[in-house]
Amino acid sequence: MIRIIMQSCIFPYVRTKSSFFYDFSLTLELLQGLYLHPHGGEVKMKKDYIHKQFWNYVLPSMFTMLLSGFYAIVDGLFVGNAVGDTALGAINLAYPIQVILNATAIGLGIGGSVVMSRSRGDGKEDKARHAMGSTLALLLVCGIILSVGLLALHPMLLRMLGAKGAMYAQARSYIIVVLMGGLLPVLGNGLNPLLRNYGKTFLATAIMSSGLITNIILDYLFVFRFHMGLAGAAWATITAQGVVAVLTLLYMYARELKSYSRKDIVPDVPLVQSIVRIGLSPFGQTMAPSLVIVLTNWMCLRYGGDAAVTIYSVVSYVLCSAQLLLQGIGDGVQPLISFYYGAKKEDKIHILYRKAFFVTIAVSLILCIAVVLFLNPLTALFGISDAIFEGAKTAILITTVSFPFLGITRVTSAIFYATEKTRNSTFLVYMEPCLLLPLSLFALSFLFQLNGIWMAYPAAQLILCGIALFMKNPLHAPAALPQTQEQTLC
């Protein structure tokens, strides 16, 4: 019994009057401010409604990205308080290996999402379906290959990252469990961008929240109650990511995947090339902080030993939260910009870019103020010893200066890959870990020792921000374009 046939932001679907998903999906769409055209059921984005659509996409994306970072942060909070400084440093040393899985997932997920939204904006529904199905297939294949490969290589990788002695043993106990379930974070992180590009931004946030709640509960049980140490923290993280992956797959199958044919799921070479080319930038945005962690850990071991590594683990948790929150602005506006890019609406793209730019500046300044006001309780959260407490406070304060510059480079890079200007976005993403940060680390640590290490990241971000503003100026308006019939977001 068909109640309504409706073409939503993302795909056509049928809702039955008695279905729970009918009420739930309709509520989500109303929350997102979507208008229904009275003739034909098309979802319309009105010209004066673009600002509301911006917030309806960006706010859930920011929250979702922040939640994704909390998976690692929650582990650090429980481990730091229950196990000690060495265990906290061990997670920080092992984290770059785990991020290879997350970065691959986010790169493929966003790459496929850009192709999907661009195709829908251009009216090519078949290509959009193929992009979605191919992205899912790529996530499955890459998740299995990476998990097996990294599991075989993890002893060598941990030694390369500087782990030895007790820190090596604890880092190994953590990363083995993570890699055993490596397919789960790949699916959990990779499917989330697809949900956002379907227009299901609130649903994506709700699913990610369920994973975080699972992680917190299991961390408490495994680490505090059952005294499983780092292995317990890893099991909590993997189980939580499994919850996210399963819930997302169930929803996508119920609403879309069950109608897919084999040709929708089997990737072809041109499509894979397009997904990978676009995904290089979001992959780098996720991976670059880990490369920064690796380089900084090496310098910390040289100038301050294990104590400096533990201090940097606290700094990296704070920095990770800010990075992901600011990245959520660019990732949130990406579906809209990719859609309008496919529809050739340069004026709307510029409106969205300017808004994202100034929101990024405002959010980054608020973050800076919040860190300064709550510096003592923020540092104390991780349960570090009194001997390194003051040093951690100093490191956090210095690193916080980077937030506005970091935000500008992240949102500019997101605009570039959303409009498939992949050379520009790739240049911005990889310039930092490959050139600017190493130079800043070596120069400033030589001059100022340990404090120079903390100063290196803000210095590199300042230079990169200047380059980003040179490449893309938010104050430069595009040439006026003739107005055609109002575009349908579908």
C-alpha positions as CSV (number, residue, x, y, z in Angstrom):
1,M,0.0,0.0,0.0
2,I,1.8,3.1,-1.2
3,R,1.4,6.2,0.9
4,I,3.7,8.6,-0.8
5,I,6.3,8.3,-3.6
6,M,8.8,11.0,-2.9
7,Q,12.1,12.1,-4.5
8,S,14.3,13.2,-1.6
9,C,17.7,14.9,-1.6
10,I,19.4,11.7,-2.3
11,F,17.3,8.8,-3.8
12,P,13.7,7.9,-4.7
13,Y,12.1,5.6,-2.2
14,V,8.6,4.4,-1.1
15,R,7.2,4.8,2.3
16,T,4.3,2.9,3.6
17,K,1.7,4.4,6.0
18,S,2.4,1.8,8.7
19,S,6.2,2.0,8.4
20,F,8.3,3.3,11.3
21,F,10.8,4.6,8.7
22,Y,8.1,6.7,7.1
23,D,7.7,8.8,10.2
24,F,11.4,8.8,11.1
25,S,12.6,9.8,7.6
26,L,9.9,12.4,7.2
27,T,10.9,13.9,10.6
28,L,14.5,14.0,9.6
29,E,13.7,15.8,6.3
30,L,11.5,18.4,8.1
31,L,14.4,19.0,10.5
32,Q,16.7,19.6,7.6
33,G,14.3,22.2,6.2
34,L,13.5,20.5,2.9
35,Y,10.6,21.8,0.9
36,L,8.3,19.5,-1.1
37,H,7.2,20.7,-4.5
38,P,3.4,20.4,-4.7
39,H,3.6,19.0,-8.3
40,G,5.7,15.9,-8.7
41,G,7.1,15.5,-5.2
42,E,10.5,17.0,-6.0
43,V,12.6,18.4,-3.1
44,K,13.3,22.1,-3.9
45,M,16.1,24.3,-2.6
46,K,14.8,27.8,-2.7
47,K,17.2,30.7,-3.4
48,D,16.5,32.3,0.0
49,Y,16.9,29.0,1.8
50,I,20.5,28.3,1.0
51,H,21.7,29.6,4.3
52,K,19.4,27.3,6.3
53,Q,20.6,24.4,4.1
54,F,24.1,25.3,5.0
55,W,23.5,24.9,8.7
56,N,21.4,21.8,8.2
57,Y,24.4,20.1,6.5
58,V,27.3,21.7,8.4
59,L,26.2,21.4,12.0
60,P,25.6,17.6,11.9
61,S,28.8,17.1,10.0
62,M,30.8,19.1,12.6
63,F,29.3,17.0,15.4
64,T,29.8,13.8,13.5
65,M,33.5,14.5,12.8
66,L,34.0,15.5,16.5
67,L,32.4,12.2,17.5
68,S,34.7,10.2,15.2
69,G,37.7,11.8,16.9
70,F,36.3,11.0,20.4
71,Y,36.8,7.3,19.7
72,A,40.6,7.7,20.2
73,I,40.2,10.4,22.8
74,V,37.9,8.3,25.0
75,D,40.5,5.5,24.9
76,G,43.2,8.0,26.0
77,L,41.0,9.3,28.9
78,F,40.3,5.9,30.3
79,V,43.8,4.5,29.7
80,G,45.6,7.6,31.1
81,N,43.6,7.5,34.3
82,A,43.5,3.7,34.8
83,V,46.8,2.5,33.4
84,G,49.3,5.4,33.5
85,D,51.6,7.7,31.5
86,T,53.4,4.9,29.6
87,A,50.2,3.5,28.3
88,L,49.0,6.9,27.2
89,G,52.2,7.4,25.2
90,A,51.9,3.9,23.8
91,I,48.5,4.7,22.2
92,N,49.9,7.9,20.7
93,L,52.7,5.9,19.1
94,A,50.4,3.3,17.7
95,Y,47.7,5.7,16.6
96,P,49.2,6.5,13.1
97,I,48.8,2.8,12.1
98,Q,45.2,2.9,13.1
99,V,44.7,6.2,11.1
100,I,45.8,4.4,7.9
101,L,42.5,2.6,8.1
102,N,40.4,5.7,8.9
103,A,42.1,7.9,6.3
104,T,41.5,5.3,3.6
105,A,37.9,5.0,4.6
106,I,37.3,8.7,4.6
107,G,39.2,9.3,1.4
108,L,37.1,6.6,-0.5
109,G,33.9,7.7,1.2
110,I,34.2,11.3,0.3
111,G,35.6,10.6,-3.1
112,G,32.6,8.5,-4.0
113,S,30.2,11.0,-2.4
114,V,31.6,13.9,-4.5
115,V,31.0,11.9,-7.7
116,M,27.6,10.9,-6.5
117,S,26.4,14.4,-5.6
118,R,28.0,15.9,-8.8
119,S,26.1,13.3,-10.9
120,R,22.8,14.0,-9.2
121,G,23.3,17.8,-9.7
122,D,23.9,17.0,-13.4
123,G,20.8,14.8,-13.5
124,K,22.7,11.5,-14.0
125,E,21.0,9.1,-11.5
126,D,22.4,5.9,-13.0
127,K,26.0,7.2,-12.5
128,A,25.2,8.3,-9.0
129,R,24.0,4.8,-8.1
130,H,27.1,3.3,-9.6
131,A,29.3,5.7,-7.6
132,M,27.6,4.7,-4.4
133,G,27.7,0.9,-5.1
134,S,31.4,1.1,-6.3
135,T,32.4,3.0,-3.2
136,L,30.9,0.3,-0.9
137,A,32.8,-2.4,-2.9
138,L,36.1,-0.4,-2.6
139,L,35.6,0.0,1.1
140,L,35.1,-3.7,1.6
141,V,38.2,-4.7,-0.5
142,C,40.5,-2.1,0.9
143,G,39.4,-2.8,4.5
144,I,40.3,-6.5,4.2
145,I,43.6,-5.9,2.4
146,L,44.8,-3.2,4.7
147,S,43.9,-5.1,7.9
148,V,45.8,-8.2,6.8
149,G,48.8,-6.2,5.5
150,L,49.2,-4.0,8.5
151,L,48.7,-6.9,10.9
152,A,51.7,-8.6,9.2
153,L,53.8,-5.4,9.3
154,H,52.9,-3.9,12.6
155,P,56.1,-5.0,14.6
156,M,58.3,-3.2,12.0
157,L,56.0,-0.2,11.9
158,L,55.9,0.2,15.7
159,R,59.7,0.2,15.8
160,M,59.8,2.7,13.0
161,L,57.5,4.9,15.0
162,G,59.9,4.9,17.9
163,A,58.3,2.3,20.2
164,K,60.6,0.2,22.4
165,G,60.6,-1.5,25.8
166,A,57.5,-1.3,27.8
167,M,56.0,1.3,25.5
168,Y,56.4,-1.1,22.5
169,A,54.7,-4.0,24.4
170,Q,51.7,-1.9,25.3
171,A,51.4,-0.3,21.9
172,R,51.5,-3.8,20.3
173,S,48.7,-5.1,22.6
174,Y,46.5,-2.2,21.4
175,I,47.2,-2.2,17.7
176,I,46.8,-6.0,17.2
177,V,43.2,-5.9,18.4
178,V,42.5,-2.8,16.2
179,L,43.9,-4.5,13.1
180,M,42.1,-7.8,13.8
181,G,38.8,-5.9,13.4
182,G,40.2,-3.4,10.8
183,L,37.3,-3.8,8.4
184,L,34.9,-2.3,10.9
185,P,36.4,1.2,11.2
186,V,36.9,1.2,7.4
187,L,33.1,0.6,6.9
188,G,32.1,2.8,9.8
189,N,34.1,5.9,8.7
190,G,33.7,5.3,4.9
191,L,29.9,4.9,4.8
192,N,29.2,8.1,6.9
193,P,30.0,10.5,4.0
194,L,27.6,8.6,1.8
195,L,24.9,9.0,4.3
196,R,25.6,12.8,4.5
197,N,25.4,13.1,0.7
198,Y,22.1,11.3,0.8
199,G,20.9,14.2,2.9
200,K,20.7,12.0,6.0
201,T,22.9,14.3,8.1
202,F,21.0,13.9,11.3
203,L,20.8,10.1,10.9
204,A,24.6,10.0,10.3
205,T,25.1,11.9,13.5
206,A,22.7,9.7,15.4
207,I,24.5,6.5,14.3
208,M,27.9,7.9,15.1
209,S,26.6,8.9,18.5
210,S,25.4,5.4,19.2
211,G,29.0,4.2,18.4
212,L,30.5,6.7,20.8
213,I,28.1,5.7,23.6
214,T,29.0,2.1,23.1
215,N,32.7,3.0,23.2
216,I,32.4,4.9,26.5
217,I,30.4,2.1,28.2
218,L,32.8,-0.7,27.0
219,D,35.9,1.4,27.8
220,Y,34.6,1.7,31.4
221,L,33.9,-2.0,31.6
222,F,37.0,-3.3,29.9
223,V,39.6,-0.9,31.2
224,F,38.3,0.1,34.7
225,R,36.3,-2.9,35.8
226,F,37.9,-5.9,34.0
227,H,41.5,-4.3,34.0
228,M,42.1,-5.4,30.4
229,G,44.5,-2.5,29.8
230,L,45.2,-1.3,26.3
231,A,43.7,-4.4,24.7
232,G,40.4,-3.6,26.5
233,A,40.5,-0.1,25.1
234,A,41.1,-1.5,21.6
235,W,38.2,-4.0,21.9
236,A,35.9,-1.2,23.0
237,T,36.9,0.9,20.0
238,I,36.5,-1.9,17.4
239,T,33.1,-3.0,18.9
240,A,31.8,0.6,18.7
241,Q,32.9,1.0,15.1
242,G,31.2,-2.3,14.4
243,V,27.9,-0.9,15.8
244,V,28.3,2.1,13.5
245,A,29.0,0.0,10.4
246,V,26.2,-2.4,11.0
247,L,23.6,0.3,11.6
248,T,24.6,2.2,8.5
249,L,24.6,-0.9,6.3
250,L,21.2,-2.0,7.6
251,Y,19.7,1.4,6.8
252,M,21.3,1.7,3.4
253,Y,20.2,-1.8,2.5
254,A,16.6,-1.2,3.6
255,R,16.4,2.1,1.7
256,E,18.6,1.6,-1.4
257,L,21.1,-1.3,-1.7
258,K,18.5,-4.1,-2.0
259,S,17.4,-2.7,-5.4
260,Y,21.0,-2.5,-6.8
261,S,22.0,-4.8,-9.6
262,R,25.4,-6.3,-10.0
263,K,26.5,-3.6,-12.4
264,D,25.8,-0.9,-9.8
265,I,28.3,-2.5,-7.4
266,V,31.1,-3.6,-9.7
267,P,33.5,-0.6,-10.2
268,D,34.9,0.3,-13.5
269,V,38.4,1.7,-14.0
270,P,37.4,5.4,-14.9
271,L,35.0,5.6,-11.9
272,V,37.7,4.1,-9.5
273,Q,40.2,6.6,-10.9
274,S,37.8,9.5,-10.3
275,I,37.0,8.3,-6.7
276,V,40.7,7.9,-5.8
277,R,41.7,11.1,-7.4
278,I,39.1,13.1,-5.4
279,G,39.7,11.1,-2.3
280,L,43.5,11.8,-2.1
281,S,42.8,15.1,-0.4
282,P,40.4,13.9,2.3
283,F,42.7,10.9,2.8
284,G,45.6,13.4,3.3
285,Q,43.6,15.6,5.6
286,T,43.0,12.6,7.9
287,M,46.4,11.1,7.5
288,A,48.5,14.3,7.7
289,P,47.9,14.7,11.5
290,S,49.4,11.2,12.0
291,L,52.4,12.1,9.9
292,V,52.7,15.1,12.1
293,I,52.5,12.9,15.2
294,V,55.2,10.6,13.9
295,L,57.6,13.5,13.1
296,T,56.8,15.2,16.4
297,N,57.2,12.0,18.4
298,W,60.7,11.5,17.0
299,M,61.7,15.1,18.0
300,C,60.1,14.6,21.4
301,L,62.1,11.4,22.0
302,R,65.2,13.3,21.1
303,Y,64.7,16.4,23.2
304,G,62.6,15.2,26.1
305,G,62.3,11.4,26.1
306,D,59.2,9.4,27.1
307,A,57.9,12.3,29.2
308,A,57.8,14.6,26.2
309,V,56.0,11.9,24.2
310,T,53.3,11.6,26.9
311,I,52.9,15.4,26.9
312,Y,52.5,15.4,23.1
313,S,49.9,12.6,23.4
314,V,47.8,15.0,25.4
315,V,48.4,17.8,22.9
316,S,47.6,15.6,20.0
317,Y,44.2,14.6,21.6
318,V,43.3,18.3,21.9
319,L,44.6,19.1,18.5
320,C,42.7,16.1,17.0
321,S,39.4,17.3,18.4
322,A,39.9,20.8,16.9
323,Q,41.0,19.5,13.5
324,L,38.1,17.2,13.1
325,L,35.6,19.8,14.3
326,L,36.9,22.3,11.8
327,Q,37.2,19.7,9.1
328,G,33.5,19.0,9.7
329,I,32.6,22.5,8.3
330,G,34.3,21.7,4.9
331,D,32.9,18.2,4.8
332,G,29.5,19.4,5.7
333,V,29.2,21.9,3.0
334,Q,30.8,19.5,0.4
335,P,27.5,17.8,-0.6
336,L,25.9,21.2,-1.4
337,I,28.9,22.5,-3.3
338,S,29.3,19.3,-5.3
339,F,25.7,19.4,-6.2
340,Y,25.8,23.0,-7.4
341,Y,29.1,22.3,-9.2
342,G,27.3,19.6,-11.2
343,A,24.4,22.0,-11.8
344,K,26.9,24.8,-12.8
345,K,25.7,27.3,-10.2
346,E,28.9,29.2,-9.5
347,D,27.1,32.0,-7.6
348,K,25.7,29.6,-5.1
349,I,29.0,27.9,-4.7
350,H,30.6,31.2,-3.8
351,I,27.9,32.0,-1.2
352,L,28.4,28.7,0.5
353,Y,32.2,29.1,0.4
354,R,32.1,32.6,2.0
355,K,29.8,31.3,4.7
356,A,32.0,28.3,5.4
357,F,35.1,30.5,5.5
358,F,33.7,33.0,8.1
359,V,32.1,30.3,10.2
360,T,35.4,28.5,10.3
361,I,37.2,31.6,11.6
362,A,34.5,32.1,14.3
363,V,34.6,28.5,15.4
364,S,38.4,28.4,15.6
365,L,38.5,31.6,17.7
366,I,35.8,30.2,20.1
367,L,38.0,27.0,20.4
368,C,41.0,29.1,21.3
369,I,39.2,31.0,24.0
370,A,37.7,27.8,25.4
371,V,41.1,26.2,25.7
372,V,42.5,29.2,27.5
373,L,39.6,29.4,29.9
374,F,39.5,25.7,30.7
375,L,43.2,24.9,30.4
376,N,43.6,23.3,33.8
377,P,40.7,20.9,33.8
378,L,41.4,20.1,30.1
379,T,44.9,19.0,31.0
380,A,43.8,17.1,34.1
381,L,41.3,15.0,32.1
382,F,44.0,12.7,30.9
383,G,45.3,11.8,34.4
384,I,49.0,12.7,33.7
385,S,51.4,12.9,36.6
386,D,52.3,16.2,38.4
387,A,55.8,16.1,37.0
388,I,54.7,16.8,33.4
389,F,51.4,18.7,34.1
390,E,52.9,22.3,33.7
391,G,54.8,21.2,30.6
392,A,51.6,19.9,29.1
393,K,49.7,23.1,29.8
394,T,52.5,25.1,28.0
395,A,52.4,22.8,25.0
396,I,48.6,23.0,24.7
397,L,48.6,26.8,24.8
398,I,51.3,27.1,22.1
399,T,49.6,24.7,19.8
400,T,46.2,26.4,20.2
401,V,47.5,29.4,18.2
402,S,47.3,27.2,15.1
403,F,43.5,26.8,15.2
404,P,42.4,29.7,13.0
405,F,45.1,29.0,10.4
406,L,44.3,25.3,10.4
407,G,40.6,26.0,9.9
408,I,41.2,28.2,6.9
409,T,43.4,25.6,5.1
410,R,40.9,22.8,5.9
411,V,37.9,24.6,4.5
412,T,39.8,25.8,1.4
413,S,41.0,22.3,0.6
414,A,37.5,21.0,1.0
415,I,36.1,23.5,-1.4
416,F,38.8,22.5,-3.9
417,Y,38.0,18.7,-3.8
418,A,34.2,19.4,-3.7
419,T,34.6,21.1,-7.1
420,E,37.1,18.4,-8.3
421,K,40.1,20.8,-8.4
422,T,42.1,18.0,-7.0
423,R,45.5,19.4,-7.8
424,N,44.9,22.4,-5.6
425,S,43.5,20.4,-2.7
426,T,46.2,17.8,-2.9
427,F,48.9,20.5,-2.9
428,L,47.5,22.1,0.2
429,V,47.0,18.8,2.1
430,Y,50.5,17.3,1.5
431,M,52.5,20.5,1.6
432,E,52.3,20.6,5.4
433,P,53.6,17.1,6.4
434,C,56.0,16.8,3.5
435,L,57.7,20.1,3.6
436,L,56.5,22.9,6.0
437,L,56.3,20.9,9.2
438,P,59.6,19.1,8.9
439,L,61.4,22.4,8.2
440,S,59.6,24.1,11.1
441,L,60.4,21.2,13.5
442,F,64.1,21.1,12.7
443,A,64.6,24.8,12.7
444,L,62.5,25.7,15.8
445,S,63.6,22.8,17.9
446,F,67.2,23.7,17.2
447,L,66.6,27.2,18.4
448,F,64.1,26.6,21.3
449,Q,64.5,22.9,22.1
450,L,61.2,21.4,23.5
451,N,59.2,24.6,23.2
452,G,60.3,24.9,19.6
453,I,58.6,21.5,18.9
454,W,55.3,22.9,20.1
455,M,55.9,26.1,18.1
456,A,56.5,24.2,14.8
457,Y,52.9,23.3,14.1
458,P,51.4,26.9,14.4
459,A,54.3,28.1,12.3
460,A,53.7,25.6,9.5
461,Q,49.9,26.3,9.6
462,L,50.5,30.1,9.3
463,I,52.5,29.6,6.2
464,L,50.0,27.2,4.7
465,C,47.1,29.5,5.5
466,G,48.8,32.3,3.5
467,I,49.2,30.0,0.5
468,A,45.6,28.9,0.8
469,L,44.3,32.5,0.8
470,F,46.5,33.2,-2.2
471,M,45.0,30.3,-4.1
472,K,41.3,31.0,-3.1
473,N,40.2,34.4,-1.9
474,P,36.7,34.4,-0.2
475,L,36.2,38.1,-1.0
476,H,36.6,37.6,-4.7
477,A,33.1,37.1,-6.2
478,P,32.7,35.1,-9.4
479,A,31.4,36.6,-12.6
480,A,27.6,37.0,-12.7
481,L,25.9,34.1,-14.4
482,P,22.6,34.1,-16.2
483,Q,19.8,32.8,-14.0
484,T,18.0,29.7,-15.3
485,Q,15.1,27.8,-13.8
486,E,15.5,27.0,-10.2
487,Q,17.7,23.9,-9.6
488,T,16.3,20.9,-8.0
489,L,18.4,19.2,-5.3
490,C,17.6,15.5,-5.7
